[in-house]
């Protein structure tokens, strides 16, 4: 009995050890699988966004939130001149003027400087109104439309220009075809050769702000030029006041020697003042007439051919309110949208193709003048004879039916292109109604 009890105790201890080892082994494999899953999740690629695949010569920052041109050297020079001149003014003139004249002078200068920088960054970092390029199926549909409209062009002859005529305020406006973007450009749009994009209501490409100036950032560009003019005049005027006050006690030449920063500010502001004020005045003139720089240079509404500006309203006030006070249109690029996975699209296509034979078999008629055999079921009480008849498919019906074709998702290209043209016309008309 003693020996039997000892063997039972040994077997119990051995089973407990084995259970504990099994539990440790199971926990080890669980932790190992968890580590593998964590590494797999960590190694997964980030989703691709649309701004990473957008054509054109633009650079994007902050995951597509900031959009600029690639040539940013002049933009950095603009920021350096504004920040440097303002820093010299705050460091040399503001302490003296705040004590001897008024403490409101540096306060107003700081507010004006912040507004100038905000308008500059808003103009430089935003989408100016870039139009998305046509997708391959849309471009093929537009090409097919153009070939059908122009007909067969004989060999050796130049094909006719690709234009469309629309009417705006009783004026015929021609929509030109962009061979790069494969679209008919909306009214007042143009292709920027620097950014390689079509921009809606294109004004010009400004290297000083490092971006195109178009429909979505024109008002901020105008406010930037106006506020920069005020800031330049403000600093230039108080630099002269500072020199004049110091010259009363120390003399003019000694004051210039003691304040080299003031001399540098006066030189920068003197050469900058005329160009900035001239640019602000020119764009004020364009806003009053509701024109763009591109239209003014080309003379689009000069009236030589009896064509007047169809976008201008009755008065200057209405033109200014439309450009400066109207709502900012949303961007049509969807820069931060996710690119659809091709596998998901193909699965959807296969699902549609698999359902196509059933729809075709149920809706496709038989060969003309052919009647299907009818099998009569016994008439149930309360049921009429026509209801008791049942159509039986003929044996050769499946052979006569056309083979199911996979549904092509690109057949919606025509609808997309037509919707693009309709949206283009609608937006152009809405822009002119005030």
Secondary structure, DSSP 8 states (H G I E B T S, - for coil): -HHHHHHHHHHHHHHHHHHHHHHHHHHHHHHHHHHHHHHHHHHS----BGGGT--SSEEEETTTTEEEES--HHHHHHHHHHHHHHHHIIIIIHHHHHHHT-THHHHHHHHHHHHHHHHHHHHHSS---B-----HHHHHHHHHHHHHHH----TTS-----EEEEEETTEEEEEEEETTTTEE--TT-EEETTTTEEETT--EEETTTTEEE-TTTHHHHHHHHHHHHHHHHHHHHHHHHHHHHHHHHH-HHHHHHH-HHHHHHHHHHHHHHHHHHHHHHHHHHHHHHT--HHHHHHTTTSSTTS---TT--SSHHHHHHHHHTS-----SS-TT-B---HHHHHHHHHHHHHHHHHHHHHH---STT----EEE----TT--HHHHEEE---TTHHHHS-------GGGGHHHHHHHHHHHHHHHHHHHH--
